[in-house]
Amino acid sequence: MSRPRRARGDGAVTIVTAASPPTGEQRELLRREWVLADRELFGGDVDWTSVSLTIQARAGGAVVGLAAGEVIAGMARLHDLLVVPGWRGRGVGRRLVREFCARAAVLGAGRCFLRCPATERHRRFYERLRFRQVALVPRYYHGMDFLEYMREPLP
């Protein structure tokens, strides 16, 4: 659906809702304009290369847990931490997070961020690993509050 909008002194602007994924023209605009915006903000060219990082725990030949995320622009983001039920409470999650942070540091990250459900269990787990809460995100997924955590510095 298009709606004409009046731009300051330049005539009408039409706002169009586009389907995903972005078209070639839209990708080109992002590529070209983000470089200029980054130069304006950071004073030069910056590297936005994202490096995926996945750490797994195995037992008896099967994966029993993993920590997965990325390292980008000097920081890490832990997207997923999952330990299968029979292995919870045995230190597997703690070891996965520690290894994720250590590997992220080797890849150039100085800090690590993550979001988790705002439960007492999650709060205790991450705070024992030296993460500190930096935000509460209300109704983040399916109406549930989440916490944003950061650990700095990394090992």
SULGIJO-V254349 format. One line per field, one symbol per residue. phi: phi as a letter, one per 30 degrees, with the letter a starting at -180 (. if undefined). burial: + if it has 16 or more other ideal C-beta (glycine too) atoms within 10 Angstrom, else -. Layout:
phi: ???
burial: ???
//
This chain:
phi: .cbdbdcdicjdcccbdcdcdddeddddddedddeddddddcildbccdccdbbcbcbbhicdcaabbabcahibcbddbbbbdedcdiciddedddddedddddddjdcabcabbedcdddededddcidbdcaccdhdbhicdbcccbbaddd
burial: ----------------------------------------------------+-+-+------+++++++++--++++--+-+--------++--+++-++-+++---+-++++++-+---++-++---++--------+-----++-+-+--+-
//
